[in-house]
Amino acid sequence: METHLSLDFGQPDILDPLLALDADGLDRLEFGVIGIDADTVVRDYNALESKLAGLSRERVVGNPLFTVVAPCMNNFMVAHRFEEAAASGQPLDLTLDYVLTLRMRPVKVQLRLLASPESARRFVLVNRKS
């Protein structure tokens, strides 16, 4: 029986609890999780996101998110927001409606972009529930 963690996609102050999770903990979440480092290389990729995106962890982890894995996010709405937050030293917690288009039919999602100046680890959360 699979158990899910009680973290919710829209939960306030979700960054610290995410940072505390290991790969198994991330796999128990009910939304997609893509964790990137300061160079935007994917370091975390949970099982749900892998399944729904159709991309294996082996293909994703260790590759740059915005140029190799998901170039459809390499724009002012997503990638640029992480750049701005890093340059300004400000935290980032932004939820936006988005359409994923790479390697799949267009899929409407909500993305939540999370970053903190205190951590090199950043996250793109993906909510495919309507």
A tleap script that builds the chain and sets N, CA, C and O, in Angstrom:
source leaprc.protein.ff14SB
mol = sequence {
  NMET GLU THR HIE LEU SER LEU ASP PHE GLY
  GLN PRO ASP ILE LEU ASP PRO LEU LEU ALA
  LEU ASP ALA ASP GLY LEU ASP ARG LEU GLU
  PHE GLY VAL ILE GLY ILE ASP ALA ASP THR
  VAL VAL ARG ASP TYR ASN ALA LEU GLU SER
  LYS LEU ALA GLY LEU SER ARG GLU ARG VAL
  VAL GLY ASN PRO LEU PHE THR VAL VAL ALA
  PRO CYS MET ASN ASN PHE MET VAL ALA HIE
  ARG PHE GLU GLU ALA ALA ALA SER GLY GLN
  PRO LEU ASP LEU THR LEU ASP TYR VAL LEU
  THR LEU ARG MET ARG PRO VAL LYS VAL GLN
  LEU ARG LEU LEU ALA SER PRO GLU SER ALA
  ARG ARG PHE VAL LEU VAL ASN ARG LYS CSER
}
set mol.1.N position { 0.837 -1.188 0.000 }
set mol.1.CA position { 0.000 0.000 0.000 }
set mol.1.C position { 0.882 1.251 0.000 }
set mol.1.O position { 1.759 1.402 0.850 }
set mol.2.N position { 0.645 2.120 -0.936 }
set mol.2.CA position { 1.425 3.347 -1.066 }
set mol.2.C position { 0.852 4.416 -0.150 }
set mol.2.O position { -0.358 4.638 -0.120 }
set mol.3.N position { 1.725 5.074 0.594 }
set mol.3.CA position { 1.275 6.159 1.459 }
set mol.3.C position { 1.795 7.471 0.926 }
set mol.3.O position { 2.907 7.546 0.404 }
set mol.4.N position { 0.992 8.502 1.059 }
set mol.4.CA position { 1.381 9.826 0.589 }
set mol.4.C position { 1.699 10.715 1.783 }
set mol.4.O position { 1.148 10.536 2.870 }
set mol.5.N position { 2.587 11.665 1.570 }
set mol.5.CA position { 2.885 12.647 2.602 }
set mol.5.C position { 1.789 13.689 2.622 }
set mol.5.O position { 1.055 13.850 1.647 }
set mol.6.N position { 1.680 14.391 3.723 }
set mol.6.CA position { 0.605 15.367 3.873 }
set mol.6.C position { 0.949 16.744 3.304 }
set mol.6.O position { 0.174 17.683 3.483 }
set mol.7.N position { 2.067 16.885 2.637 }
set mol.7.CA position { 2.369 18.166 2.004 }
set mol.7.C position { 1.413 18.387 0.845 }
set mol.7.O position { 1.144 17.472 0.067 }
set mol.8.N position { 0.907 19.593 0.738 }
set mol.8.CA position { -0.041 19.945 -0.304 }
set mol.8.C position { 0.617 20.934 -1.257 }
set mol.8.O position { 1.396 21.785 -0.828 }
set mol.9.N position { 0.308 20.828 -2.546 }
set mol.9.CA position { 0.880 21.702 -3.564 }
set mol.9.C position { 0.760 23.182 -3.191 }
set mol.9.O position { 1.702 23.947 -3.396 }
set mol.10.N position { -0.383 23.590 -2.648 }
set mol.10.CA position { -0.612 24.998 -2.329 }
set mol.10.C position { -0.250 25.398 -0.910 }
set mol.10.O position { -0.522 26.525 -0.496 }
set mol.11.N position { 0.349 24.501 -0.171 }
set mol.11.CA position { 0.681 24.763 1.227 }
set mol.11.C position { 1.657 25.925 1.371 }
set mol.11.O position { 2.686 25.960 0.696 }
set mol.12.N position { 1.338 26.876 2.249 }
set mol.12.CA position { 2.293 27.968 2.506 }
set mol.12.C position { 3.586 27.411 3.112 }
set mol.12.O position { 3.571 26.374 3.776 }
set mol.13.N position { 4.671 28.088 2.884 }
set mol.13.CA position { 5.964 27.726 3.480 }
set mol.13.C position { 6.337 26.269 3.238 }
set mol.13.O position { 6.749 25.568 4.162 }
set mol.14.N position { 6.195 25.820 2.010 }
set mol.14.CA position { 6.472 24.419 1.675 }
set mol.14.C position { 7.947 24.147 1.391 }
set mol.14.O position { 8.365 22.989 1.380 }
set mol.15.N position { 8.735 25.183 1.162 }
set mol.15.CA position { 10.121 24.970 0.751 }
set mol.15.C position { 10.935 24.211 1.797 }
set mol.15.O position { 11.595 23.230 1.455 }
set mol.16.N position { 10.908 24.628 3.043 }
set mol.16.CA position { 11.709 23.945 4.071 }
set mol.16.C position { 11.323 22.474 4.219 }
set mol.16.O position { 12.212 21.625 4.291 }
set mol.17.N position { 10.013 22.138 4.269 }
set mol.17.CA position { 9.676 20.712 4.322 }
set mol.17.C position { 10.156 19.933 3.090 }
set mol.17.O position { 10.550 18.774 3.215 }
set mol.18.N position { 10.129 20.550 1.907 }
set mol.18.CA position { 10.639 19.879 0.708 }
set mol.18.C position { 12.137 19.624 0.816 }
set mol.18.O position { 12.624 18.550 0.463 }
set mol.19.N position { 12.853 20.617 1.304 }
set mol.19.CA position { 14.306 20.483 1.438 }
set mol.19.C position { 14.682 19.354 2.389 }
set mol.19.O position { 15.756 18.767 2.260 }
set mol.20.N position { 13.812 19.048 3.336 }
set mol.20.CA position { 14.087 18.007 4.323 }
set mol.20.C position { 13.817 16.595 3.796 }
set mol.20.O position { 14.208 15.618 4.434 }
set mol.21.N position { 13.154 16.473 2.644 }
set mol.21.CA position { 12.791 15.160 2.127 }
set mol.21.C position { 13.915 14.535 1.302 }
set mol.21.O position { 14.620 15.217 0.559 }
set mol.22.N position { 14.058 13.229 1.453 }
set mol.22.CA position { 14.963 12.491 0.578 }
set mol.22.C position { 14.166 12.019 -0.640 }
set mol.22.O position { 12.992 12.362 -0.778 }
set mol.23.N position { 14.786 11.243 -1.515 }
set mol.23.CA position { 14.125 10.793 -2.743 }
set mol.23.C position { 12.863 9.990 -2.442 }
set mol.23.O position { 11.855 10.152 -3.130 }
set mol.24.N position { 12.901 9.135 -1.434 }
set mol.24.CA position { 11.712 8.352 -1.084 }
set mol.24.C position { 10.581 9.255 -0.619 }
set mol.24.O position { 9.423 9.025 -0.966 }
set mol.25.N position { 10.899 10.270 0.157 }
set mol.25.CA position { 9.881 11.216 0.612 }
set mol.25.C position { 9.274 11.986 -0.547 }
set mol.25.O position { 8.059 12.183 -0.593 }
set mol.26.N position { 10.106 12.424 -1.484 }
set mol.26.CA position { 9.599 13.131 -2.664 }
set mol.26.C position { 8.689 12.227 -3.494 }
set mol.26.O position { 7.698 12.689 -4.060 }
set mol.27.N position { 9.026 10.945 -3.567 }
set mol.27.CA position { 8.208 9.997 -4.322 }
set mol.27.C position { 6.825 9.796 -3.702 }
set mol.27.O position { 5.908 9.346 -4.389 }
set mol.28.N position { 6.662 10.113 -2.449 }
set mol.28.CA position { 5.374 9.921 -1.774 }
set mol.28.C position { 4.458 11.134 -1.891 }
set mol.28.O position { 3.353 11.123 -1.350 }
set mol.29.N position { 4.898 12.178 -2.586 }
set mol.29.CA position { 4.073 13.368 -2.765 }
set mol.29.C position { 3.078 13.163 -3.895 }
set mol.29.O position { 3.322 12.383 -4.816 }
set mol.30.N position { 1.963 13.864 -3.820 }
set mol.30.CA position { 0.889 13.717 -4.812 }
set mol.30.C position { 0.958 14.771 -5.914 }
set mol.30.O position { -0.052 15.056 -6.558 }
set mol.31.N position { 2.118 15.343 -6.132 }
set mol.31.CA position { 2.356 16.296 -7.215 }
set mol.31.C position { 3.779 16.085 -7.708 }
set mol.31.O position { 4.617 15.519 -7.006 }
set mol.32.N position { 4.038 16.547 -8.924 }
set mol.32.CA position { 5.367 16.398 -9.498 }
set mol.32.C position { 6.371 17.321 -8.841 }
set mol.32.O position { 6.048 18.448 -8.466 }
set mol.33.N position { 7.598 16.829 -8.706 }
set mol.33.CA position { 8.678 17.617 -8.106 }
set mol.33.C position { 9.922 17.508 -8.972 }
set mol.33.O position { 10.398 16.415 -9.278 }
set mol.34.N position { 10.434 18.669 -9.359 }
set mol.34.CA position { 11.709 18.752 -10.066 }
set mol.34.C position { 12.591 19.675 -9.224 }
set mol.34.O position { 12.296 20.862 -9.078 }
set mol.35.N position { 13.660 19.131 -8.679 }
set mol.35.CA position { 14.600 19.926 -7.887 }
set mol.35.C position { 15.825 20.230 -8.722 }
set mol.35.O position { 16.382 19.340 -9.365 }
set mol.36.N position { 16.245 21.477 -8.714 }
set mol.36.CA position { 17.418 21.892 -9.494 }
set mol.36.C position { 18.431 22.556 -8.581 }
set mol.36.O position { 18.091 23.048 -7.505 }
set mol.37.N position { 19.686 22.563 -9.026 }
set mol.37.CA position { 20.728 23.252 -8.268 }
set mol.37.C position { 20.910 24.675 -8.816 }
set mol.37.O position { 20.155 25.112 -9.684 }
set mol.38.N position { 21.896 25.376 -8.312 }
set mol.38.CA position { 22.112 26.774 -8.705 }
set mol.38.C position { 22.428 26.923 -10.195 }
set mol.38.O position { 22.232 27.996 -10.766 }
set mol.39.N position { 22.915 25.852 -10.824 }
set mol.39.CA position { 23.215 25.876 -12.261 }
set mol.39.C position { 22.064 25.334 -13.097 }
set mol.39.O position { 22.219 25.099 -14.295 }
set mol.40.N position { 20.911 25.135 -12.467 }
set mol.40.CA position { 19.669 24.607 -13.058 }
set mol.40.C position { 19.789 23.163 -13.547 }
set mol.40.O position { 19.025 22.733 -14.411 }
set mol.41.N position { 20.738 22.424 -12.999 }
set mol.41.CA position { 20.865 20.998 -13.293 }
set mol.41.C position { 19.892 20.251 -12.385 }
set mol.41.O position { 19.818 20.519 -11.186 }
set mol.42.N position { 19.144 19.307 -12.972 }
set mol.42.CA position { 18.157 18.551 -12.205 }
set mol.42.C position { 18.863 17.615 -11.225 }
set mol.42.O position { 19.708 16.809 -11.616 }
set mol.43.N position { 18.505 17.734 -9.948 }
set mol.43.CA position { 19.048 16.891 -8.884 }
set mol.43.C position { 17.982 15.994 -8.266 }
set mol.43.O position { 18.299 14.931 -7.731 }
set mol.44.N position { 16.715 16.417 -8.337 }
set mol.44.CA position { 15.594 15.655 -7.784 }
set mol.44.C position { 14.516 15.555 -8.844 }
set mol.44.O position { 14.221 16.523 -9.545 }
set mol.45.N position { 13.934 14.372 -8.951 }
set mol.45.CA position { 12.874 14.146 -9.936 }
set mol.45.C position { 12.016 13.023 -9.383 }
set mol.45.O position { 12.423 11.861 -9.394 }
set mol.46.N position { 10.829 13.366 -8.900 }
set mol.46.CA position { 10.064 12.337 -8.202 }
set mol.46.C position { 9.349 11.390 -9.152 }
set mol.46.O position { 9.201 11.666 -10.342 }
set mol.47.N position { 8.910 10.270 -8.597 }
set mol.47.CA position { 8.313 9.189 -9.382 }
set mol.47.C position { 7.056 9.634 -10.124 }
set mol.47.O position { 6.849 9.250 -11.275 }
set mol.48.N position { 6.218 10.438 -9.478 }
set mol.48.CA position { 4.984 10.879 -10.125 }
set mol.48.C position { 5.293 11.731 -11.356 }
set mol.48.O position { 4.688 11.535 -12.409 }
set mol.49.N position { 6.221 12.665 -11.233 }
set mol.49.CA position { 6.576 13.502 -12.378 }
set mol.49.C position { 7.184 12.653 -13.498 }
set mol.49.O position { 6.896 12.878 -14.674 }
set mol.50.N position { 8.008 11.696 -13.142 }
set mol.50.CA position { 8.593 10.801 -14.130 }
set mol.50.C position { 7.505 10.047 -14.887 }
set mol.50.O position { 7.539 9.964 -16.115 }
set mol.51.N position { 6.550 9.503 -14.159 }
set mol.51.CA position { 5.466 8.733 -14.775 }
set mol.51.C position { 4.600 9.607 -15.684 }
set mol.51.O position { 4.322 9.234 -16.823 }
set mol.52.N position { 4.174 10.771 -15.181 }
set mol.52.CA position { 3.256 11.613 -15.935 }
set mol.52.C position { 3.922 12.313 -17.114 }
set mol.52.O position { 3.282 12.545 -18.140 }
set mol.53.N position { 5.194 12.648 -16.977 }
set mol.53.CA position { 5.914 13.296 -18.079 }
set mol.53.C position { 6.455 12.275 -19.083 }
set mol.53.O position { 6.783 12.621 -20.218 }
set mol.54.N position { 6.545 11.024 -18.655 }
set mol.54.CA position { 7.070 9.997 -19.545 }
set mol.54.C position { 8.569 10.063 -19.733 }
set mol.54.O position { 9.095 9.608 -20.749 }
set mol.55.N position { 9.263 10.631 -18.748 }
set mol.55.CA position { 10.718 10.745 -18.804 }
set mol.55.C position { 11.316 10.044 -17.587 }
set mol.55.O position { 10.942 10.342 -16.452 }
set mol.56.N position { 12.235 9.122 -17.815 }
set mol.56.CA position { 12.841 8.388 -16.706 }
set mol.56.C position { 13.786 9.276 -15.911 }
set mol.56.O position { 14.315 10.263 -16.424 }
set mol.57.N position { 13.987 8.912 -14.661 }
set mol.57.CA position { 14.959 9.631 -13.825 }
set mol.57.C position { 16.332 9.616 -14.473 }
set mol.57.O position { 17.039 10.624 -14.472 }
set mol.58.N position { 16.704 8.478 -15.022 }
set mol.58.CA position { 18.028 8.345 -15.628 }
set mol.58.C position { 18.232 9.348 -16.765 }
set mol.58.O position { 19.340 9.836 -16.985 }
set mol.59.N position { 17.162 9.643 -17.473 }
set mol.59.CA position { 17.239 10.585 -18.587 }
set mol.59.C position { 17.260 12.039 -18.117 }
set mol.59.O position { 17.771 12.913 -18.817 }
set mol.60.N position { 16.701 12.296 -16.928 }
set mol.60.CA position { 16.498 13.667 -16.463 }
set mol.60.C position { 17.571 14.131 -15.469 }
set mol.60.O position { 18.175 15.186 -15.660 }
set mol.61.N position { 17.805 13.357 -14.422 }
set mol.61.CA position { 18.734 13.781 -13.359 }
set mol.61.C position { 20.140 13.931 -13.925 }
set mol.61.O position { 20.643 13.062 -14.636 }
set mol.62.N position { 20.755 15.057 -13.589 }
set mol.62.CA position { 22.102 15.362 -14.059 }
set mol.62.C position { 22.138 16.218 -15.316 }
set mol.62.O position { 23.210 16.601 -15.784 }
set mol.63.N position { 20.963 16.517 -15.860 }
set mol.63.CA position { 20.889 17.348 -17.065 }
set mol.63.C position { 20.287 18.712 -16.746 }
set mol.63.O position { 19.476 18.831 -15.827 }
set mol.64.N position { 20.675 19.744 -17.498 }
set mol.64.CA position { 20.103 21.077 -17.287 }
set mol.64.C position { 18.599 21.087 -17.599 }
set mol.64.O position { 18.175 20.621 -18.657 }
set mol.65.N position { 17.814 21.612 -16.682 }
set mol.65.CA position { 16.368 21.610 -16.838 }
set mol.65.C position { 15.915 22.411 -18.046 }
set mol.65.O position { 15.129 21.922 -18.859 }
set mol.66.N position { 16.403 23.632 -18.169 }
set mol.66.CA position { 15.830 24.556 -19.140 }
set mol.66.C position { 16.373 24.414 -20.563 }
set mol.66.O position { 15.792 24.970 -21.495 }
set mol.67.N position { 17.466 23.688 -20.747 }
set mol.67.CA position { 18.004 23.535 -22.098 }
set mol.67.C position { 17.918 22.108 -22.622 }
set mol.67.O position { 17.843 21.905 -23.834 }
set mol.68.N position { 17.927 21.113 -21.733 }
set mol.68.CA position { 17.906 19.719 -22.169 }
set mol.68.C position { 16.594 19.025 -21.812 }
set mol.68.O position { 15.967 18.405 -22.672 }
set mol.69.N position { 16.179 19.123 -20.567 }
set mol.69.CA position { 15.009 18.377 -20.089 }
set mol.69.C position { 13.694 19.026 -20.508 }
set mol.69.O position { 12.825 18.361 -21.071 }
set mol.70.N position { 13.548 20.302 -20.240 }
set mol.70.CA position { 12.273 20.990 -20.514 }
set mol.70.C position { 12.510 22.363 -21.119 }
set mol.70.O position { 12.268 23.377 -20.464 }
set mol.71.N position { 12.981 22.412 -22.362 }
set mol.71.CA position { 13.195 23.719 -22.983 }
set mol.71.C position { 11.911 24.536 -23.106 }
set mol.71.O position { 11.967 25.748 -23.315 }
set mol.72.N position { 10.746 23.879 -22.977 }
set mol.72.CA position { 9.485 24.628 -23.018 }
set mol.72.C position { 9.331 25.541 -21.796 }
set mol.72.O position { 8.450 26.400 -21.772 }
set mol.73.N position { 10.183 25.358 -20.785 }
set mol.73.CA position { 10.163 26.237 -19.604 }
set mol.73.C position { 11.266 27.298 -19.656 }
set mol.73.O position { 11.411 28.093 -18.728 }
set mol.74.N position { 12.031 27.307 -20.730 }
set mol.74.CA position { 13.138 28.256 -20.846 }
set mol.74.C position { 12.611 29.584 -21.398 }
set mol.74.O position { 12.827 29.919 -22.563 }
set mol.75.N position { 11.925 30.320 -20.548 }
set mol.75.CA position { 11.281 31.560 -20.963 }
set mol.75.C position { 11.152 32.506 -19.777 }
set mol.75.O position { 11.598 32.197 -18.672 }
set mol.76.N position { 10.543 33.652 -20.015 }
set mol.76.CA position { 10.411 34.666 -18.964 }
set mol.76.C position { 9.478 34.224 -17.841 }
set mol.76.O position { 9.585 34.716 -16.718 }
set mol.77.N position { 8.572 33.308 -18.134 }
set mol.77.CA position { 7.606 32.879 -17.117 }
set mol.77.C position { 8.228 31.946 -16.084 }
set mol.77.O position { 7.812 31.954 -14.925 }
set mol.78.N position { 9.216 31.142 -16.478 }
set mol.78.CA position { 9.768 30.144 -15.566 }
set mol.78.C position { 11.268 30.392 -15.331 }
set mol.78.O position { 11.652 30.864 -14.261 }
set mol.79.N position { 12.101 30.082 -16.305 }
set mol.79.CA position { 13.551 30.172 -16.117 }
set mol.79.C position { 13.982 31.569 -15.664 }
set mol.79.O position { 14.800 31.713 -14.756 }
set mol.80.N position { 13.427 32.582 -16.303 }
set mol.80.CA position { 13.820 33.955 -15.969 }
set mol.80.C position { 13.460 34.316 -14.525 }
set mol.80.O position { 14.167 35.095 -13.886 }
set mol.81.N position { 12.372 33.756 -14.014 }
set mol.81.CA position { 11.986 34.046 -12.627 }
set mol.81.C position { 13.039 33.514 -11.649 }
set mol.81.O position { 13.347 34.170 -10.653 }
set mol.82.N position { 13.588 32.337 -11.927 }
set mol.82.CA position { 14.660 31.809 -11.079 }
set mol.82.C position { 15.908 32.681 -11.182 }
set mol.82.O position { 16.572 32.941 -10.178 }
set mol.83.N position { 16.224 33.132 -12.392 }
set mol.83.CA position { 17.381 34.012 -12.586 }
set mol.83.C position { 17.211 35.311 -11.812 }
set mol.83.O position { 18.138 35.756 -11.136 }
set mol.84.N position { 16.038 35.919 -11.905 }
set mol.84.CA position { 15.771 37.172 -11.190 }
set mol.84.C position { 15.883 37.000 -9.687 }
set mol.84.O position { 16.479 37.838 -9.011 }
set mol.85.N position { 15.321 35.934 -9.159 }
set mol.85.CA position { 15.378 35.691 -7.718 }
set mol.85.C position { 16.820 35.524 -7.254 }
set mol.85.O position { 17.215 36.076 -6.227 }
set mol.86.N position { 17.605 34.763 -8.010 }
set mol.86.CA position { 19.010 34.557 -7.641 }
set mol.86.C position { 19.792 35.864 -7.699 }
set mol.86.O position { 20.573 36.163 -6.795 }
set mol.87.N position { 19.587 36.639 -8.753 }
set mol.87.CA position { 20.321 37.895 -8.922 }
set mol.87.C position { 19.975 38.916 -7.847 }
set mol.87.O position { 20.830 39.689 -7.415 }
set mol.88.N position { 18.718 38.913 -7.417 }
set mol.88.CA position { 18.283 39.896 -6.422 }
set mol.88.C position { 18.449 39.401 -4.987 }
set mol.88.O position { 18.314 40.180 -4.043 }
set mol.89.N position { 18.740 38.115 -4.817 }
set mol.89.CA position { 18.851 37.560 -3.473 }
set mol.89.C position { 17.511 37.471 -2.761 }
set mol.89.O position { 17.456 37.437 -1.531 }
set mol.90.N position { 16.435 37.435 -3.530 }
set mol.90.CA position { 15.085 37.388 -2.962 }
set mol.90.C position { 14.519 35.971 -3.051 }
set mol.90.O position { 14.870 35.217 -3.958 }
set mol.91.N position { 13.648 35.610 -2.117 }
set mol.91.CA position { 12.972 34.317 -2.233 }
set mol.91.C position { 11.981 34.332 -3.388 }
set mol.91.O position { 11.536 35.391 -3.830 }
set mol.92.N position { 11.649 33.155 -3.863 }
set mol.92.CA position { 10.680 32.998 -4.942 }
set mol.92.C position { 9.661 31.952 -4.516 }
set mol.92.O position { 10.022 30.832 -4.157 }
set mol.93.N position { 8.410 32.315 -4.556 }
set mol.93.CA position { 7.306 31.381 -4.335 }
set mol.93.C position { 6.157 31.884 -5.193 }
set mol.93.O position { 5.389 32.754 -4.782 }
set mol.94.N position { 6.055 31.326 -6.384 }
set mol.94.CA position { 5.096 31.799 -7.375 }
set mol.94.C position { 4.358 30.614 -7.983 }
set mol.94.O position { 4.974 29.638 -8.410 }
set mol.95.N position { 3.043 30.708 -8.017 }
set mol.95.CA position { 2.220 29.690 -8.670 }
set mol.95.C position { 1.627 30.298 -9.926 }
set mol.95.O position { 1.099 31.410 -9.900 }
set mol.96.N position { 1.718 29.557 -11.038 }
set mol.96.CA position { 1.186 30.071 -12.289 }
set mol.96.C position { 0.581 28.948 -13.115 }
set mol.96.O position { 1.022 27.800 -13.053 }
set mol.97.N position { -0.434 29.302 -13.886 }
set mol.97.CA position { -1.016 28.374 -14.843 }
set mol.97.C position { -0.064 28.283 -16.030 }
set mol.97.O position { 0.506 29.284 -16.465 }
set mol.98.N position { 0.098 27.071 -16.544 }
set mol.98.CA position { 1.100 26.848 -17.582 }
set mol.98.C position { 0.646 25.710 -18.486 }
set mol.98.O position { -0.213 24.915 -18.104 }
set mol.99.N position { 1.212 25.631 -19.668 }
set mol.99.CA position { 0.944 24.523 -20.580 }
set mol.99.C position { 2.285 23.872 -20.932 }
set mol.99.O position { 3.151 24.499 -21.542 }
set mol.100.N position { 2.437 22.620 -20.541 }
set mol.100.CA position { 3.630 21.859 -20.892 }
set mol.100.C position { 3.442 21.306 -22.297 }
set mol.100.O position { 2.375 20.792 -22.634 }
set mol.101.N position { 4.497 21.417 -23.124 }
set mol.101.CA position { 4.352 21.031 -24.527 }
set mol.101.C position { 5.427 20.095 -25.036 }
set mol.101.O position { 5.284 19.565 -26.138 }
set mol.102.N position { 6.468 19.871 -24.313 }
set mol.102.CA position { 7.576 19.087 -24.838 }
set mol.102.C position { 7.298 17.589 -24.719 }
set mol.102.O position { 6.880 17.111 -23.665 }
set mol.103.N position { 7.532 16.859 -25.801 }
set mol.103.CA position { 7.445 15.394 -25.840 }
set mol.103.C position { 6.077 14.843 -25.463 }
set mol.103.O position { 5.957 13.664 -25.131 }
set mol.104.N position { 5.057 15.670 -25.507 }
set mol.104.CA position { 3.719 15.205 -25.150 }
set mol.104.C position { 2.708 16.151 -25.767 }
set mol.104.O position { 3.057 17.233 -26.241 }
set mol.105.N position { 1.475 15.740 -25.756 }
set mol.105.CA position { 0.435 16.663 -26.182 }
set mol.105.C position { 0.385 17.787 -25.148 }
set mol.105.O position { 0.763 17.565 -23.997 }
set mol.106.N position { -0.066 18.977 -25.520 }
set mol.106.CA position { -0.140 20.072 -24.545 }
set mol.106.C position { -0.975 19.663 -23.320 }
set mol.106.O position { -2.078 19.129 -23.441 }
set mol.107.N position { -0.409 19.935 -22.149 }
set mol.107.CA position { -1.058 19.575 -20.895 }
set mol.107.C position { -1.125 20.818 -20.015 }
set mol.107.O position { -0.102 21.428 -19.705 }
set mol.108.N position { -2.341 21.185 -19.617 }
set mol.108.CA position { -2.511 22.323 -18.712 }
set mol.108.C position { -2.143 21.882 -17.297 }
set mol.108.O position { -2.606 20.852 -16.808 }
set mol.109.N position { -1.301 22.684 -16.656 }
set mol.109.CA position { -0.836 22.397 -15.300 }
set mol.109.C position { -0.767 23.695 -14.507 }
set mol.109.O position { -0.936 24.788 -15.046 }
set mol.110.N position { -0.519 23.546 -13.239 }
set mol.110.CA position { -0.082 24.660 -12.415 }
set mol.110.C position { 1.358 24.368 -12.044 }
set mol.110.O position { 1.689 23.250 -11.647 }
set mol.111.N position { 2.210 25.365 -12.170 }
set mol.111.CA position { 3.589 25.263 -11.721 }
set mol.111.C position { 3.748 26.118 -10.481 }
set mol.111.O position { 3.161 27.195 -10.372 }
set mol.112.N position { 4.533 25.635 -9.563 }
set mol.112.CA position { 4.904 26.441 -8.404 }
set mol.112.C position { 6.422 26.511 -8.389 }
set mol.112.O position { 7.095 25.484 -8.296 }
set mol.113.N position { 6.958 27.715 -8.480 }
set mol.113.CA position { 8.388 27.968 -8.523 }
set mol.113.C position { 8.850 28.364 -7.132 }
set mol.113.O position { 8.321 29.307 -6.544 }
set mol.114.N position { 9.837 27.649 -6.602 }
set mol.114.CA position { 10.306 27.885 -5.240 }
set mol.114.C position { 11.820 28.035 -5.198 }
set mol.114.O position { 12.555 27.212 -5.743 }
set mol.115.N position { 12.269 29.092 -4.548 }
set mol.115.CA position { 13.702 29.303 -4.347 }
set mol.115.C position { 13.899 30.181 -3.121 }
set mol.115.O position { 13.046 30.993 -2.762 }
set mol.116.N position { 15.042 29.992 -2.498 }
set mol.116.CA position { 15.406 30.800 -1.335 }
set mol.116.C position { 16.876 31.171 -1.460 }
set mol.116.O position { 17.679 30.352 -1.909 }
set mol.117.N position { 17.249 32.393 -1.072 }
set mol.117.CA position { 18.666 32.757 -1.151 }
set mol.117.C position { 19.537 31.914 -0.213 }
set mol.117.O position { 20.754 31.852 -0.386 }
set mol.118.N position { 18.915 31.266 0.782 }
set mol.118.CA position { 19.665 30.450 1.742 }
set mol.118.C position { 19.964 29.049 1.230 }
set mol.118.O position { 20.713 28.312 1.870 }
set mol.119.N position { 19.397 28.665 0.093 }
set mol.119.CA position { 19.579 27.301 -0.412 }
set mol.119.C position { 19.875 27.318 -1.908 }
set mol.119.O position { 19.245 28.050 -2.671 }
set mol.120.N position { 20.838 26.505 -2.311 }
set mol.120.CA position { 21.137 26.372 -3.735 }
set mol.120.C position { 20.123 25.459 -4.419 }
set mol.120.O position { 20.043 25.436 -5.647 }
set mol.121.N position { 19.362 24.721 -3.649 }
set mol.121.CA position { 18.358 23.809 -4.205 }
set mol.121.C position { 17.057 24.557 -4.412 }
set mol.121.O position { 16.557 25.222 -3.505 }
set mol.122.N position { 16.514 24.442 -5.614 }
set mol.122.CA position { 15.281 25.133 -6.001 }
set mol.122.C position { 14.320 24.093 -6.554 }
set mol.122.O position { 14.724 22.981 -6.894 }
set mol.123.N position { 13.054 24.458 -6.641 }
set mol.123.CA position { 12.065 23.481 -7.082 }
set mol.123.C position { 11.080 24.052 -8.087 }
set mol.123.O position { 10.701 25.222 -8.033 }
set mol.124.N position { 10.681 23.184 -9.003 }
set mol.124.CA position { 9.510 23.402 -9.838 }
set mol.124.C position { 8.540 22.295 -9.434 }
set mol.124.O position { 8.814 21.114 -9.647 }
set mol.125.N position { 7.412 22.681 -8.851 }
set mol.125.CA position { 6.368 21.725 -8.513 }
set mol.125.C position { 5.349 21.735 -9.632 }
set mol.125.O position { 5.051 22.790 -10.191 }
set mol.126.N position { 4.806 20.564 -9.968 }
set mol.126.CA position { 3.880 20.439 -11.084 }
set mol.126.C position { 2.591 19.799 -10.579 }
set mol.126.O position { 2.591 18.677 -10.074 }
set mol.127.N position { 1.490 20.539 -10.728 }
set mol.127.CA position { 0.182 20.051 -10.308 }
set mol.127.C position { -0.668 19.836 -11.553 }
set mol.127.O position { -1.036 20.788 -12.242 }
set mol.128.N position { -0.972 18.586 -11.830 }
set mol.128.CA position { -1.780 18.252 -13.002 }
set mol.128.C position { -3.250 18.070 -12.662 }
set mol.128.O position { -4.060 17.778 -13.543 }
set mol.129.N position { -3.597 18.237 -11.409 }
set mol.129.CA position { -5.022 18.116 -11.021 }
set mol.129.C position { -5.748 19.382 -11.387 }
set mol.129.O position { -5.201 20.478 -11.273 }
set mol.130.N position { -6.985 19.236 -11.830 }
set mol.130.CA position { -7.748 20.433 -12.211 }
set mol.130.C position { -8.458 21.031 -11.033 }
set mol.130.O position { -9.146 22.042 -11.175 }
savepdb mol mol.pdb
quit
